[in-house]
């Protein structure tokens, strides 16, 4: 009794969204199964903050594309057993596949150099676009909270946009959004 055992299902990517990038019944079934399976904490797959830039087709997106009721059902199913369900929010930046968007954005116009990868060269974000991305992350977090998710994980790793801003390999800006 002194030690409790917790299971955490960490984030992943599902590709289960509808054509409008909204959560579906498949999300409800999947996350209900993990909740009922005994997980103490479940972190969702990538939920994007901008429909123009997806990590992959089928991502859920919070971008004024509707889907609030779908998110409520998703959160309710994913917390049915009393566990936590955190929404992972993300923007892929230059890691937007070319089949999704032929003109991705990034802190700087530094192409992604992955063997066999199908990524278009990015263009550097304007200050306005950076501020818009920050607003979008805040908006997604507020919607996650309002729809019943118990937490948010801001994805700042794996070479996605936040990671790009933190890396001198991807961020060569000399304004307030770059430098040492």
LOTI-189183 format. One record per residue (C-alpha): x, y, z; residue number from 1. Coordinates in pm, whole numbers, padded with zeros to 5 digits, always signed. Layout:
residues N
[[X,Y,Z],NUM]
...
***
This chain:
residues 180
[[+00000,+00000,+00000],1]
[[+00299,+00226,+00054],2]
[[+00372,+00244,-00319],3]
[[+00106,+00301,-00579],4]
[[+00159,+00183,-00931],5]
[[+00073,+00421,-01214],6]
[[+00061,+00351,-01583],7]
[[+00119,+00637,-01824],8]
[[+00026,+00608,-02189],9]
[[+00249,+00862,-02356],10]
[[+00173,+01067,-02661],11]
[[+00169,+00933,-03012],12]
[[+00001,+01019,-03337],13]
[[-00325,+00857,-03438],14]
[[-00434,+00997,-03776],15]
[[-00801,+00936,-03685],16]
[[-00950,+01283,-03740],17]
[[-01232,+01352,-03984],18]
[[-01175,+01556,-04305],19]
[[-01225,+01878,-04102],20]
[[-00952,+01764,-03857],21]
[[-01198,+01707,-03574],22]
[[-01197,+01425,-03319],23]
[[-01404,+01121,-03409],24]
[[-01575,+00826,-03248],25]
[[-01254,+00631,-03310],26]
[[-01074,+00865,-03068],27]
[[-01346,+00802,-02811],28]
[[-01314,+00422,-02841],29]
[[-00933,+00428,-02829],30]
[[-00902,+00660,-02532],31]
[[-01189,+00493,-02342],32]
[[-01002,+00164,-02377],33]
[[-00686,+00315,-02230],34]
[[-00881,+00481,-01951],35]
[[-01065,+00163,-01861],36]
[[-00741,-00033,-01897],37]
[[-00598,+00126,-01584],38]
[[-00384,+00413,-01709],39]
[[-00335,+00686,-01451],40]
[[-00235,+00941,-01713],41]
[[-00298,+00934,-02087],42]
[[-00143,+01192,-02319],43]
[[-00314,+01236,-02653],44]
[[-00148,+01228,-02989],45]
[[-00053,+01551,-03162],46]
[[-00333,+01805,-03163],47]
[[-00228,+02076,-03404],48]
[[-00288,+02447,-03349],49]
[[-00305,+02543,-03719],50]
[[-00486,+02348,-03994],51]
[[-00242,+02470,-04258],52]
[[+00046,+02285,-04096],53]
[[-00011,+01927,-03987],54]
[[+00232,+01670,-03859],55]
[[+00043,+01421,-04077],56]
[[-00297,+01385,-04243],57]
[[-00567,+01295,-03992],58]
[[-00436,+01511,-03705],59]
[[-00696,+01665,-03476],60]
[[-00669,+02043,-03501],61]
[[-00805,+02327,-03290],62]
[[-00831,+02610,-03540],63]
[[-01185,+02749,-03541],64]
[[-01285,+02438,-03737],65]
[[-01567,+02340,-03501],66]
[[-01552,+02011,-03321],67]
[[-01607,+02137,-02966],68]
[[-01871,+01872,-02888],69]
[[-01644,+01607,-03039],70]
[[-01362,+01721,-02808],71]
[[-01598,+01701,-02508],72]
[[-01692,+01342,-02596],73]
[[-01324,+01257,-02653],74]
[[-01229,+01398,-02311],75]
[[-01522,+01228,-02136],76]
[[-01435,+00890,-02289],77]
[[-01066,+00934,-02211],78]
[[-01129,+01009,-01842],79]
[[-01414,+00764,-01781],80]
[[-01215,+00567,-01522],81]
[[-01104,+00876,-01329],82]
[[-00761,+00910,-01483],83]
[[-00598,+01221,-01625],84]
[[-00615,+01292,-01998],85]
[[-00373,+01557,-02120],86]
[[-00396,+01703,-02466],87]
[[-00063,+01731,-02643],88]
[[-00065,+02051,-02851],89]
[[+00179,+02103,-03134],90]
[[+00282,+02287,-03448],91]
[[+00522,+02094,-03673],92]
[[+00685,+02398,-03835],93]
[[+00925,+02280,-04104],94]
[[+00829,+01918,-04028],95]
[[+00503,+01959,-04218],96]
[[+00505,+01693,-04492],97]
[[+00499,+01833,-04846],98]
[[+00185,+01631,-04919],99]
[[+00010,+01836,-04648],100]
[[+00161,+02176,-04730],101]
[[+00412,+02271,-04997],102]
[[+00517,+02586,-04812],103]
[[+00583,+02515,-04443],104]
[[+00697,+02782,-04199],105]
[[+00985,+02777,-03953],106]
[[+01189,+03021,-03745],107]
[[+01434,+03045,-04036],108]
[[+01439,+02920,-04395],109]
[[+01653,+02618,-04307],110]
[[+01542,+02303,-04492],111]
[[+01488,+01979,-04306],112]
[[+01761,+01734,-04396],113]
[[+01617,+01389,-04337],114]
[[+01702,+01103,-04574],115]
[[+01403,+00996,-04778],116]
[[+01181,+01255,-04614],117]
[[+00928,+01444,-04819],118]
[[+00945,+01794,-04672],119]
[[+00934,+02117,-04871],120]
[[+01182,+02393,-04785],121]
[[+01032,+02623,-04522],122]
[[+01012,+02998,-04526],123]
[[+01099,+03209,-04224],124]
[[+00801,+03315,-04015],125]
[[+00724,+03684,-03981],126]
[[+00697,+03836,-03635],127]
[[+00320,+03849,-03683],128]
[[+00312,+03474,-03768],129]
[[+00518,+03391,-03459],130]
[[+00284,+03591,-03237],131]
[[-00011,+03420,-03406],132]
[[+00139,+03077,-03331],133]
[[+00180,+03172,-02964],134]
[[-00187,+03283,-02958],135]
[[-00292,+02957,-03121],136]
[[-00115,+02750,-02854],137]
[[-00292,+02951,-02583],138]
[[-00628,+02913,-02759],139]
[[-00584,+02535,-02793],140]
[[-00493,+02505,-02424],141]
[[-00800,+02704,-02322],142]
[[-01025,+02488,-02541],143]
[[-00867,+02171,-02400],144]
[[-00949,+02287,-02049],145]
[[-01302,+02398,-02142],146]
[[-01383,+02065,-02307],147]
[[-01274,+01845,-02015],148]
[[-00911,+01753,-02072],149]
[[-00732,+01754,-01736],150]
[[-00404,+01896,-01861],151]
[[-00203,+02007,-02161],152]
[[+00140,+01903,-02278],153]
[[+00304,+02158,-02506],154]
[[+00512,+01960,-02754],155]
[[+00856,+02118,-02761],156]
[[+01065,+01825,-02884],157]
[[+01134,+01601,-03183],158]
[[+01222,+01890,-03413],159]
[[+00877,+02049,-03418],160]
[[+00827,+02428,-03415],161]
[[+00908,+02503,-03050],162]
[[+01216,+02282,-03073],163]
[[+01312,+02463,-03394],164]
[[+01306,+02796,-03211],165]
[[+01536,+02653,-02942],166]
[[+01791,+02507,-03182],167]
[[+02069,+02713,-03343],168]
[[+02061,+02458,-03627],169]
[[+01708,+02564,-03723],170]
[[+01683,+02917,-03578],171]
[[+01922,+03163,-03735],172]
[[+01720,+03474,-03652],173]
[[+01887,+03783,-03511],174]
[[+01570,+03948,-03378],175]
[[+01379,+03898,-03050],176]
[[+01290,+03542,-03161],177]
[[+01647,+03419,-03212],178]
[[+02005,+03479,-03112],179]
[[+02205,+03323,-02834],180]
***
